[in-house]
């Protein structure tokens, strides 16, 4: 490069630097002017605000408002800490755990405890997260009775397991409990069968056989004196044959209410026989009500004449029949009826639940039967008696269909006098007649009374001329 070119290049660089310096200087001047304008604006605003404050503060028109504002500012500055505390407390979160179980710490082998509430309400206070955690922490309410002796004591209920970041309030916070020393008494065992509704009705349980028949019960003297019996609860659900189990033992008072006590041992091994006692008995169809006028029941037939009933041996021994009833007033023509088999009390079940009954009707007729003998019942004092006119029979009108009426003879009818309330002397007795069990015919007495002379003497045999049937 020549000397001229170098000289020209140096001059050009100096010119550029001069122009850049001029631009910077110009820009700096503009910024200074802008800052000055902003400063002037704030200054004018300040002067205006100062002037406004002067007009307000020193203007009697706004004096009361100014005093109120100043008072509020002074109150806030003085009570700032208290207000902050109130706000902070208002942000606390509260939840309640109702009926939280109360546990006690004491020597249960030596003492019996009473008076301790089963539950208490626990109020948890803290921030939302800590309260939520405490709600699910499994915390408990505890009555610490360790070191206390026999007698009554007021104790404080405390909480455990809720965490240290929450406050706990317990209701009730204190309680009065009583500690009594335990003693031991021996009781005989009895039993109850439970869940019998879950056992098939055709089965019956027999007398259980226990591994032992006496147990020791440990409790205070007052509690022991309230125990009336100790029962083994034997669960028979689903049993169809002889079975064995360990039955739980429970003490009860005289009203059948469970008593809290230590039973040693707490269960007993038992063997229980299971049988299926049953008995086949006839089905007797009985008629209630009267058929419509002019007609009568001629025949009644059923598709079942016997039924197998299931129950205990003692109940079955008292059962000789099962009765099925039909209402004659509802039958106006030959009919086929379905009727339930109603089981006697104590019977668990039967092999049939209903029977089909066929009923036929025919014209109703009446017939008077003479010379029906009069008998005596319930002559409990064995009185002698005589009939003044030596009358020993009466007449009975029989109503039914022709075929059924023709079957009736005097010896089929039982007319009687009830001498249960008889006294010596001449007196009239009510005449009674036994209606037939099948109900196909109806008996109507032609006379309602019977005169007897009852003597004060007693005899083992009848001298009245009638039939003496001393039925108690």
C-alpha positions in Angstrom: 0.0 0.0 0.0 1.3 3.5 -0.9 1.8 6.3 1.5 -1.1 8.2 0.1 -3.5 5.3 0.5 -2.4 4.8 4.2 -2.9 8.5 4.8 -6.4 8.5 3.3 -7.4 5.4 5.4 -6.3 7.1 8.6 -8.3 10.2 7.8 -11.4 8.2 7.1 -11.2 6.4 10.5 -10.8 9.7 12.3 -13.9 11.1 10.5 -16.0 8.0 11.6 -14.9 8.4 15.2 -15.8 12.0 15.2 -19.3 11.3 13.9 -19.8 8.5 16.5 -18.8 10.8 19.3 -21.2 13.5 18.0 -24.1 10.9 18.0 -23.3 9.8 21.5 -23.3 13.3 22.8 -26.6 14.1 21.1 -28.2 11.0 22.5 -27.0 11.8 26.0 -28.4 15.3 25.7 -31.8 13.9 24.7 -31.8 11.5 27.7 -30.9 14.3 30.1 -33.7 16.3 28.7 -36.2 13.4 29.2 -35.1 12.8 32.8 -35.5 16.5 33.4 -39.0 16.4 32.1 -40.0 13.4 34.2 -38.5 15.0 37.2 -40.5 18.1 36.5 -43.7 16.0 36.3 -43.1 14.2 39.6 -42.2 17.5 41.2 -45.5 19.1 40.0 -47.4 16.0 41.2 -45.7 16.3 44.6 -46.5 19.9 44.9 -50.1 19.2 43.9 -50.4 16.4 46.4 -48.8 18.5 49.1 -51.1 21.3 48.3 -54.1 18.9 48.4 -53.0 17.5 51.8 -52.7 21.0 53.1 -56.1 21.9 51.9 -57.6 18.8 53.5 -55.7 18.7 56.8 -56.1 22.3 57.5 -59.6 22.8 56.1 -62.2 22.8 58.8 -64.7 21.3 56.3 -62.7 18.0 56.2 -61.5 18.0 59.8 -63.7 15.1 61.0 -62.8 12.9 58.1 -59.1 13.6 58.6 -59.4 12.7 62.3 -61.1 9.4 61.5 -58.5 8.4 59.0 -55.7 9.3 61.4 -57.5 7.3 64.2 -57.8 4.2 62.0 -54.1 4.4 61.1 -53.1 4.7 64.7 -55.4 1.7 65.7 -53.9 -0.5 63.0 -50.3 0.4 63.9 -51.0 -0.3 67.6 -53.0 -3.6 67.1 -51.1 -5.0 64.2 -49.8 -8.0 66.1 -53.2 -8.9 67.6 -54.9 -8.6 64.2 -52.2 -10.8 62.6 -52.8 -13.4 65.3 -56.5 -13.4 64.7 -56.0 -13.8 61.0 -53.6 -16.6 61.5 -56.0 -18.4 63.9 -58.8 -17.9 61.4 -56.7 -19.9 58.9 -56.6 -22.9 61.3 -58.5 -26.1 60.2 -60.7 -28.1 62.6 -62.1 -31.6 62.2 -63.9 -33.8 64.7 -63.5 -37.6 65.2 -66.8 -38.6 66.9 -67.0 -41.6 69.1 -63.4 -42.4 69.2 -62.7 -45.6 71.3 -61.3 -45.0 74.7 -58.7 -47.5 76.0 -57.4 -47.9 79.6 -54.0 -48.9 80.9 -54.4 -50.8 84.1 -53.8 -54.3 85.6 -56.8 -56.1 84.2 -55.8 -59.4 85.9 -56.1 -57.7 89.3 -58.8 -55.1 88.9 -62.2 -54.7 87.4 -62.8 -51.3 85.8 -66.1 -49.5 85.6 -67.2 -45.9 84.8 -64.8 -45.5 81.8 -66.7 -44.1 78.8 -66.5 -46.4 75.7 -66.0 -43.4 73.4 -65.0 -39.8 73.3 -65.2 -37.0 70.7 -61.8 -35.8 69.5 -61.4 -32.4 68.0 -58.2 -31.9 65.8 -57.0 -28.3 65.2 -54.2 -27.3 62.9 -53.4 -26.6 59.2 -55.3 -28.6 56.7 -52.5 -30.9 55.8 -51.6 -31.8 59.3 -55.3 -32.2 60.3 -55.9 -34.6 57.4 -52.9 -36.6 58.3 -54.0 -36.8 62.0 -57.5 -38.0 60.9 -56.0 -41.1 59.4 -53.1 -41.6 61.8 -55.0 -44.1 64.0 -54.7 -42.0 67.1 -56.3 -43.2 70.3 -57.8 -41.8 73.5 -56.1 -43.2 76.6 -57.0 -43.3 80.3 -53.7 -44.1 82.1 -54.7 -45.8 85.4 -51.4 -47.5 86.1 -50.4 -47.1 89.7 -53.9 -46.5 90.9 -55.3 -48.6 93.8 -58.8 -49.9 94.5 -61.5 -47.2 94.7 -62.8 -44.3 92.6 -60.5 -41.9 90.8 -60.8 -38.9 88.6 -58.5 -39.3 85.6 -57.6 -37.2 82.6 -58.1 -38.5 79.1 -55.2 -38.0 76.8 -54.5 -38.6 73.2 -51.7 -40.6 71.4 -50.8 -41.1 67.8 -52.2 -37.9 66.3 -48.9 -36.2 65.7 -47.1 -33.2 67.2 -48.3 -30.7 64.6 -51.9 -30.5 65.7 -53.8 -29.5 68.8 -56.2 -32.1 70.3 -59.3 -31.4 72.4 -61.1 -34.3 74.0 -64.7 -34.3 75.1 -65.1 -35.4 77.9 -61.6 -34.4 79.0 -61.8 -36.2 82.4 -63.9 -39.0 83.8 -64.4 -40.8 87.1 -63.6 -44.5 87.1 -63.8 -47.2 89.8 -61.3 -50.0 90.3 -62.5 -53.1 92.2 -60.3 -56.1 93.0 -61.3 -59.4 91.3 -62.1 -62.7 92.9 -62.9 -66.1 91.4 -66.1 -68.1 91.6 -67.1 -71.4 89.9 -70.3 -71.7 87.9 -72.1 -74.6 86.2 -72.4 -74.6 82.4 -75.7 -74.4 80.5 -76.1 -73.8 76.8 -78.0 -72.1 74.0 -78.2 -73.1 70.3 -77.6 -70.1 68.0 -78.3 -69.7 64.2 -81.0 -72.3 64.3 -82.8 -70.5 61.4 -79.7 -71.5 59.3 -80.3 -75.2 60.0 -82.7 -77.2 57.8 -86.0 -77.7 59.6 -86.0 -81.5 59.3 -83.1 -81.7 61.7 -83.1 -81.4 65.5 -80.2 -81.1 67.8 -80.0 -83.2 70.9 -78.5 -82.7 74.3 -74.8 -81.5 74.0 -72.0 -83.3 75.8 -69.4 -81.0 77.3 -65.7 -81.6 77.8 -66.3 -80.1 81.3 -69.4 -78.8 83.1 -67.9 -76.1 85.4 -65.9 -73.0 84.7 -64.2 -70.3 86.8 -65.4 -66.8 86.5 -63.1 -63.9 87.7 -64.6 -60.5 88.5 -65.4 -58.2 91.4 -67.7 -59.5 94.1 -70.5 -57.3 92.9 -70.3 -58.5 89.4 -70.1 -62.2 90.4 -73.2 -61.8 92.5 -75.1 -60.5 89.5 -74.2 -63.5 87.3 -77.2 -66.0 87.1 -75.7 -68.5 84.7 -72.9 -69.1 82.2 -73.9 -70.4 78.8 -72.0 -72.1 75.9 -73.2 -70.6 72.6 -73.4 -73.5 70.2 -73.6 -72.6 66.5 -75.8 -75.1 64.6 -75.9 -73.3 61.2 -75.7 -75.8 58.3 -75.4 -78.9 60.6 -76.9 -82.1 59.2 -75.2 -84.7 61.4 -73.5 -85.1 64.8 -70.7 -82.4 65.1 -68.1 -81.1 67.5 -67.0 -77.5 68.1 -65.4 -75.1 70.6 -68.4 -73.1 71.9 -67.8 -69.6 73.2 -68.8 -69.0 76.9 -70.8 -65.9 78.0 -72.0 -64.9 81.5 -75.5 -63.6 81.9 -77.5 -61.9 84.7 -81.0 -62.9 85.7 -82.6 -60.9 82.9 -80.5 -62.5 80.2 -78.2 -59.5 79.7 -74.5 -60.3 79.2 -72.2 -59.6 82.1 -68.6 -58.5 81.5 -66.3 -60.9 83.3 -63.2 -63.1 82.8 -64.3 -66.7 82.1 -61.5 -69.3 82.4 -61.4 -70.9 79.9 -63.2 -68.8 77.4 -64.6 -71.7 75.4 -65.5 -75.3 75.9 -65.3 -78.3 73.5 -68.7 -79.8 72.9 -70.2 -82.7 71.0 -73.8 -82.3 69.7 -76.0 -85.1 68.3 -78.1 -84.2 65.3 -81.2 -86.3 64.4 -84.2 -86.0 62.2 -87.2 -87.1 64.3 -90.4 -87.4 62.3 -93.9 -88.9 62.6 -96.6 -89.7 60.1 -100.0 -88.5 61.2 -103.4 -88.3 59.5 -104.8 -85.2 57.9 -108.2 -84.3 59.3 -110.3 -81.9 57.2 -112.6 -79.7 59.3 -115.5 -77.6 57.9 -116.1 -74.1 59.3 -119.2 -72.0 58.5 -122.5 -73.1 56.9 -123.2 -73.9 53.3 -125.7 -71.7 51.4 -129.3 -72.5 52.3 -130.7 -75.6 50.6 -127.5 -77.4 49.8 -125.0 -79.4 51.9 -121.6 -81.0 51.4 -122.0 -84.6 50.2 -118.4 -85.8 49.9 -114.9 -84.5 50.7 -111.8 -86.2 49.3 -108.2 -85.2 49.5 -105.1 -86.3 47.4 -103.2 -86.8 50.7 -104.5 -88.6 53.8 -101.3 -88.4 55.9 -98.4 -86.0 56.4 -94.9 -86.5 57.8 -94.0 -83.9 60.4 -90.6 -83.1 61.8 -89.7 -81.8 65.2 -88.4 -82.8 68.6 -89.4 -86.1 70.1 -91.3 -84.4 72.9 -93.3 -82.3 70.5 -94.1 -85.2 68.1 -95.3 -87.4 71.0 -98.2 -84.9 71.6 -99.3 -84.7 67.9 -101.9 -87.2 66.6 -103.2 -85.3 63.6 -102.9 -82.3 61.4 -106.0 -80.2 60.7 -106.9 -78.6 57.3 -109.9 -76.3 57.4 -112.3 -75.3 54.6 -115.0 -72.6 54.8 -118.3 -74.0 53.7 -119.9 -70.6 53.3 -117.6 -69.9 50.2 -118.6 -73.1 48.4 -121.6 -72.8 46.1 -120.9 -75.6 43.6 -118.7 -78.7 43.2 -115.2 -77.5 43.7 -111.5 -78.4 43.8 -109.6 -76.5 46.5 -106.0 -76.0 47.4 -105.5 -75.7 51.1 -102.3 -75.1 53.1 -101.2 -77.6 55.7 -100.9 -75.7 58.9 -98.4 -77.3 61.2 -99.0 -77.6 65.0 -96.9 -75.4 67.3 -93.4 -76.8 67.8 -93.3 -78.7 64.5 -90.4 -77.6 62.3 -91.5 -78.7 58.9 -93.5 -81.3 56.9 -93.1 -83.3 53.7 -96.0 -81.5 52.1 -97.1 -77.8 52.3 -100.7 -78.1 50.8 -103.3 -80.6 49.7 -105.9 -80.7 47.0 -109.5 -81.2 48.2 -112.4 -82.2 46.0 -115.8 -81.1 47.4 -119.2 -82.2 46.0 -122.6 -80.7 47.0 -126.2 -82.1 47.1 -129.6 -81.0 48.3 -129.8 -80.5 52.0 -132.4 -82.6 54.0 -133.2 -83.0 57.7 -134.1 -86.1 59.8 -135.0 -86.4 63.5 -133.4 -89.3 65.3 -135.2 -90.5 68.5 -133.8 -92.2 71.6 -130.4 -90.7 71.6 -129.0 -91.5 75.1 -128.0 -88.7 77.5 -124.7 -89.2 79.3 -123.1 -87.3 82.2 -119.6 -85.7 82.1 -117.4 -84.2 84.8 -119.3 -85.7 87.7 -116.2 -84.8 89.8 -118.0 -85.2 93.1 -119.5 -88.6 92.1 -123.0 -87.5 93.0 -125.9 -89.7 92.8 -128.6 -88.3 90.5 -132.0 -89.3 89.2 -134.4 -88.0 86.5 -137.8 -87.4 88.0 -139.6 -88.8 84.9 -137.0 -91.5 84.3 -136.2 -89.8 81.0 -132.8 -91.0 79.8 -132.9 -90.1 76.1 -133.7 -87.2 73.8 -134.1 -86.5 70.1 -131.7 -84.8 67.7 -132.4 -83.3 64.2 -129.7 -84.2 61.7 -129.1 -82.0 58.7 -127.0 -82.8 55.6 -127.3 -84.6 52.3 -129.6 -87.6 52.1 -126.7 -90.1 51.9 -124.9 -88.7 54.9 -128.1 -88.3 57.1 -129.0 -92.0 56.4 -125.6 -93.1 57.9 -126.4 -91.6 61.3 -127.8 -93.8 64.1 -128.5 -92.9 67.8 -125.3 -94.4 69.0 -123.3 -92.1 66.6 -124.6 -89.1 68.5 -123.2 -87.9 71.9 -125.5 -85.9 74.0 -124.4 -85.1 77.5 -124.9 -83.0 80.7 -121.9 -81.3 82.3 -122.0 -81.9 86.0 -118.9 -80.0 86.9 -120.8 -77.3 88.8 -123.6 -79.5 90.1 -124.8 -79.1 93.6 -127.3 -81.2 95.6 -130.9 -80.6 94.8 -133.4 -80.6 91.9 -132.0 -78.5 89.0 -131.9 -78.0 85.2 -128.8 -78.7 83.3 -127.8 -77.5 79.8 -127.8 -80.2 77.2 -124.8 -80.4 74.8 -124.1 -82.4 71.7 -120.8 -83.1 70.0 -120.8 -82.2 66.4 -119.2 -84.7 64.0 -115.5 -84.0 63.2 -116.0 -84.4 59.4 -118.7 -81.7 59.3 -120.8 -83.4 56.7 -123.8 -83.4 58.9 -125.0 -81.0 61.7 -126.8 -82.0 64.9 -129.5 -79.8 66.5 -130.9 -80.7 69.9 -134.7 -80.8 70.0 -134.6 -79.7 73.7 -132.0 -77.6 75.4 -132.3 -78.6 79.1 -132.4 -81.7 81.2 -133.8 -81.9 84.8 -131.9 -83.9 87.4 -132.3 -84.4 91.1 -128.8 -84.4 92.5 -128.3 -86.1 95.8 -125.7 -85.2 98.4 -124.5 -88.8 98.5 -121.6 -90.0 96.4 -121.2 -93.3 94.6 -118.7 -94.9 92.4 -121.4 -96.1 90.0 -124.2 -94.4 88.2 -127.7 -94.8 89.7 -129.4 -92.1 87.6 -130.5 -94.3 84.8 -128.3 -92.4 82.3 -124.7 -93.0 81.3 -122.1 -91.7 83.7 -118.9 -90.6 81.9 -116.7 -88.8 84.5 -114.4 -86.9 82.2 -112.3 -84.4 84.0 
